[in-house]
Amino acid sequence: MKIKIAVISDTHFSSTPGIAIPSRKKEFGDIFLNRAVHRINRFIKPDITLLLGDLVDDAQKQDLEVIKKIIDGLQMPKLVIPGNHDGNHTQFFDVFPKLPDYLDVAGYRFAPFCDEDAPGYNATRPERDLERMKQIRQGCNGPIIALQHVPLFPPGEHECPYNLTNAETVLNVMKEMEIKWVIAGHYHIGFQIGANCDVPKDSLVSIATPALCENPFRFLEMQIDGQKTQIIEHQLSMPAELQLSDFHIHSHFAYCNENMDFQKALELADLFNLANISFTEHSPHLYFTRADCGGAYLHKGLKGTQEQISSRMSEYYNEAKKFVADNVLLGLEVDCDFNGGPVVFDEDRGKFDLLLGAIHHLPPETIKDVNLAAKAFLTILEKFIGCGIQILAHPFRVFRRRRLPTPENLFPAVVQLLKKHNVAAELNFHTNEPPLKFVEMCLEGGVKFAFSSDAHNLYEVGEFYPNLRLLDEAGYTGNLHDILYPFSNL
């Protein structure tokens, strides 16, 4: 009997300024959790997600409410347990649903416990919960998984300084009730006892989930199949040795941004081990008002809509350039009109290090016909691709946005155009799924890739987990920098 479980613990979010423990990036706890939730929903897709306490750092109700809103975005059953930083249980369960005695999911019974605090940041299981452990087995012949904040393990079996003060008693009840698994948090380093190895049938599997708030910002994926327990550790940060670049990060100047901020994006890029970034903003958003940024210029071109221009280009440039450094550049996501003309004035293009070309719109008469849309796309691209762009943003996403199938017959021609004009193909998962077949054809054709988050929300900055997974799926096993567009080219 198989089950997949996602486990998050110790986000320690706080909206209150101040750094009590520098290793805990509590000011970004909400962003880390949001990143984890989106990765879990979209790519991991577990049967259940567990959140095992210390969701906030200093027991503020408004902080718990921020975290609750993010957790509500999980698209599967979930259990949320308080930790010693989350305040009294009355306040906690005013925000979060009260815990059930147990929850059955995919043939497994999950039993949550709110243990009492004990000296030394330990905990104690009260007598009433020892009795409840016995009752939970009633009517259940299947596997049971115990959940708590403070870890549990046989005293002396691990160097972790935290345990239940009555651990031996609790372990005896677990053995009597045939409760094999216990999952906890609290110990920020984390540990695994009895997982990812062959163990006797009745052996304890005890997991302490590492803290999401500390580098490299980890959470766990557990896969249980009968007696076998496999743990996959997920890191929100990227492998530092890969020296990855994010070519496409938006700012608060984008009308579609959610919470973007230049300084916070820089700090997150550093925390997530990005070597380089480019702030790359929508050109129409800088030339037109929100009402006009998807309108007449598509038909008339930029010069044909001079009377509608209400430019924020200088404002954007002057604010953004304050953050420029050797590894931080400025770019424009240059749209094109229906004739393939770039939506950027010559006097502006020279200010920026990167021109990232994007086809966001196709003529309205093609909206319901994929063949007409494909023909229009290729006609526009043939004119647009030679205008000086270095990267083609989210190829084919315009079809997905229009709920049309991606026309695979375009792939050879697009690969040929990219190769001819030395333009990189952007790998972009922002509301997008890059086609595997197109990626394989780019690899075969020698077309470079640009990793781009297209971040409109801070949690997206440098989120290249799906990019790396896609290249692995495409069968690429070589040096990444042999196929990635070099930041040094800019």
N, C-alpha and C positions, 0 to 999 in steps of 0.2 A: 504494500500500500504506500503510494508516493504522496509527498506533499512538499510544496515550496513555500518558504517563509522568509520574509524580509524583516530585519531587526535593526532598530535605531535606538540609540540611547545617548543621554548626556549632551544635549544641544546647548544647555546653559545660556540661553538667549537672555540678553538684558538690553533694554532701551536706555538705561541710566549710564551716562558717561563715567569712565573710571576703569582703571586696569588693576584689579587686585592680583590676578594671576596671569601674567603675560601670555602664557602658552594657550590659555583659553580665549579664543577669539569670539567672546560672547556677543560683541556688537554685530557680528555677522551670523549669529545662530539661526535667525529666521531665514536668511538667504541660503545657508547650508541646507537647512531642512527642506526648503522649497526645491532646491536642486535635487536632493535625494528623492523627494516625493515624485517629481517629474520623471526621473530616471526609473524609479520603481514602477510607476504607472505604465510608461511607454515601452520599456525594454525588458524589465525583469518579470513583471506580471505574476506576482506570487499569489498563493491562495489566501494568505493573510499577512498583514503587517503588524508588528509588535513595536510599541514605543515604551521604553522601560525606565522612564524617570529622569529627573533633573532636566526637564524640558526648559526651565528657566533658571537663572542664576540666583536671584534674590527675592523670590516668592511674590513678585508683583502681579496682581490680578490682571492688569492691562497687558502685561507681557504674556501671561497664560492665554489670554484671548487672542493675541496675535498668532501664537503657535497653534491654537485650536483651529483658527481659520485655515491655516495651511494644511493641517492634518485632515481637515474635512475634505480636502481635495483628493485624498486617497480613494482609489476606485475598487477597493476590495474590503472585506471585513477587517477590522482592526481592534486592538485592545490597547488602552493607554493607562499606564500605571504611574503613580507619583513617586518621586524620589525625595531625598532629604533636603534638596534645595527648593522644592516646589511649594513649601508652606504647609499649613495645616490641611487636613483632608477635607474639612468642610468647605474651605475656599476652593480647593482643587476641584471638587465634585460639584461646585456651583458652575464651573466652566465646562468640565468634561463629564460625559455620561458616567453614572455610577457603574462599578464593575459587576458583572454577573458572577455567580459562583463558578461557572465554567461556560465555555463556548465550544461547540462542536463544529469543526471545519474539516472537510475532506477525510472523514473517518478518524480524525485525531481530536482528543479533548484537551483544550487549553484551560488551565486553572490559574488565575491570577491571584497574587497575594500582596497585601499592603502590610509589610512587616513594621514593627515598632522600632524607632531609633534606639541605639544603644551607644555607650561611650566608645570613643575611638573610631567614629564613623562606621560602626558595625550596626547590626540589627538583630532583633529577636522575634521569633515567631510565637505569638501568644497561644495559649491553650485552646482557645476557641477555633483558631485556624488549624491547629494540629488535628482537632476533631473533624474539621471541614475537609481536610485532606483524605480522611477515611471515607467520608460520605460521598466525595466526588467519584470514588470508584464504583459506587452503587449504580447498577444498571448499565455499566460501561465495561465491555470486554476488550475494548481496543486500547491503543496507546494513549498515555496521558503525558502532557508536557506542563511542568510547573513554571510560572513566570513571576519574577520579583525584581526589585531594584538591586539589593545587595547580593553578591554572589554566594553560592553554597558549594562547598566541597569538603571532602574528608580532611579534618585538621591535620596539617603537616604534609599534605599531598601537593600543595602549591605555595609559592612564595607570596602570593597575594595577601596583603595585610588585613583585608576585610572579609568578614564571614558572618554567618549567623552565630550568635553566642551559644545557642542551643543546637548547633549544627548536627551533632551526633544523634540527638533525639529526632530531628527532622529527617535525617537520612535513614534512620531506622523505620520511620513511618513510610517513607517513600519506598523502601525495599519491601515492606509488608504489603503495600498497596500496588506494587509493581509499577511505580512511576519512575521511568528510566531517564527522562530528560529534565533539566532545569536550565532556564535561560535568564540571564540577569544583565545588569550594566554596572555603573558605579566605579569600577576599577578601570580607569581611563586607558591603561595600556591594553587591557583585554587579555583573555586567555581561553584556551580550548582544552578540555579534558575529555578524551574518548571520541573525538571527531577526527575525520580524515585519516583513519587508521582502522585496522581490524581489532576488535575488542570482543571479549566474551559476551555471550548473549545478554546476560543480566547486568552488565557493567553500567555504571553511571556515566551519562554524558552531561557535562557541566560546561556552560558557555558564559563567559563574561564579555559582553559586547563592547568594543572600543568606543571611545568618546568621539562623537561627531564634531565637537567643537575644537579638537586639537589636531594639528597637522599629522598625517595627511588627510584628515577629515573622513573617517571610515564609518561604514555600516556593513551589515552582514546579509548575505543570502544563504539560507540553510536549505539543503535538500535532504529529506529523510526518506529512505526506502527500506521499510522493514527495520532491520537492525543496523543498517549502514547510515551514518550521518556525515554528509559532506558540507563543509563550510567554504564559501567563496567570499573573500573580502573585497569590498568595493571601496575605492578611494575617490573622493571628489576632485582631488588635485590630479594633475597629469604627471606621468613619470618625468622627473626632472632631466633625466639623461636624454630625452627625446628633443628637448629644446624647441618646443612647438611655438608657432606664431598664430595669432588670431588677427586676420586681416579685416574683420568686419564687426565692429562694435559701435552701436549707436549711442546717441546722447539725448539729453532732455530736449534738444531741438527737433527731434523726430516727433511728428504728431501722434505716431503710434507707439511711442515709448511708454513704459509702465512706471519705472522708478529709476531711470538711468541718471548717473552722476559721474562726472569725469574722475574725481578723486577716488570715489569708492570703487569704480571700475579698475583703476590702476592698482589699488590695494588688493583687490581680489585677483587680478591677473598675476600679481606677485605670489599670493598665497596658493594659487592653483598651478604654480610652476611654469607659467608662460615666459618664454624668452623675449618675445616681442609682441607688440600689438599695434593696430591702426584704428583710430577713431574715424569711422567712415559713414558720413551722413547722406541721407536722401537729398539729391539735388533739387527736386521739385518742392520739397518741404522748406528749402531755404529761399526759393524764388517766389513762391506763391503762398497765399493764405490757405488755411485748412480747406476752405470751401472750393478753392480753385486748383488744388494741387493734383487733381486727377481729371482735369477738364480740357479746355480748348487747346492747350499746347500740344496735346496728342494729335490733333488734326492739323493745326496751323504751324506747329513748330515753335521754338522758343522766341524767335524773332517776330513771329506773327502774332504774338500775344503780349507785346511790350506793355500795353496799357494795363494789363492785369498784374504785372510783376510788382510785388511788395517785398523786396529782397531783405533777407536776414543773413545773407552770405558773409558780409563783413563782420557782423555780430558773432556769428558762429566761429569764423576763422580767428578773430581776435581773442575769443574766450578759449578756444581749443588749443591754440598755439602755446598757451601758458604751460601746457602739460607735455609739450614735445621734448623728447630726449633721444639719445642714440637708439633706444629700443622702442620708442613711441613716436609714431608718425601720424600724419593727417591724410585722410582720403575723402573722396566723394563717391557715393553710390549713384552713378550717372544713369538716369533713365533715358529712354529714347522715345521719339515720337513714332507715329505709324509709318513714317517714311524712312525710319532708321537713323534719323538725325539725333545726335547726342543733346541732352538737355543740360548744357553747360556753356556759358559764354567763354570765349577764348581768353579773355582777361582774367577769368577766375580759375581756369584749369591749371594754369601755371603755378598757382599758390600751393597746390596739393601734391603730396608725394605719390599718391595712389589714385587711379581712376578705375573703379570697379563697375563694369557695365551691367545693367539689369534691364530685362524685358518684363515689366510688370503688367502691361496691358496689350491686348490685341484688338483689332477693329471690331466694333459691336456686331457687324453682320456675320462674324464667325463664331458667335458665342455658343451656338448649339451644334455646330458641325465640326467634328474633329479634323476632317480632311481639309476644310477651308482654314481652320485654325492652324493646322500644321503648315500649310502653304504660306500663310501670312507670316508665321513665325520665322520660317526660313528666309523669306524675302526680306524681312526686317533685319534679321541677323546678318545676312550677307552684306548689307549696307552699313550696319552699325559696328561690326567687329573690327573694322579697320580704322576706327576713329581715334585710336590711341589708348584704349582700355588695356589694362594688363591682366585682368581677371574677369571672367564671365560669371556673374552672380547666379546662384541657384538655377542652373540650366533646367528647363522644362517645368519649373514650379508653376508657371503661369497656367499650364494645363490642369494641374492639381487644384489650383485655386478656382478654376472654372468648372471643376468636377467633370473634367473630360479625361479619358484615358491618355496616358503618355504615348505619343506616336513613336514607336520604336524604329519605324522606317526612317526617321530623321537622324538617328544616331550616327550612321556613317558620315553623312554630310557635315554634321556639327563637329565631329571629331576632326575631320579634314580641315574645316575652317579654323578651328582652334590651333591645330598644328601649323597651318600655313601662316597664321598671323602671330604665332608665338604667344598665345593667350592661354592662361591657365583656367581649368574648370574648377569652380568652387564646390567643395563638399560642404553642404549646408543642410542642417536638419531642423531649422526653424520653420515650423509648420510645413515640413517638407520631408520627402523620402527619396534621396537620390537613387535612380534606377541602377541596380547591380549590373545589368548588361551594359549600360553606358560606361560605368566605371571600368569594367573589364576591357571594353573597346579602347578607352583612353589609355589604359595600361599597355595594351598591345600597340597602340599608335604612338606612344611616346609623348602624350600630352601630360603636362604637369598638373598637379592639384594644389589648390589653396584651401587650407583648413580655415573655416570661418564659422563663428557662432551666430552671427547676425543678431547679436544680443539686443533685445528690446527690454529685457528685464535683467537685473544684475545676476540672478542665479544662472543665467545662460553663458556668462563670460567664460570662454575657454572650455566649454563643455564638449570635449571631443571623444568621450566614451563611444558614441555611435560611429564617429568617423573611423576610429581605430578598428572597431568591430567590423565595419563595412569592408575595409581593406583586407582584413583577415578573411572575411567571407569570399572576397574576390580572389583569394589565393595568393596574395602578395606576401612574400616572406623576406624580401630584401631590405636594404637600408632605406628608411623612410625619406631621408633627405635626397635620395636619388630621384624621387618622384614628386617631391613637394616644391612648390614655387619658392625660390630663395628670397627671404626678406631683404637680403643684401642687394637685390636687384633694384630696390626702390631708392 
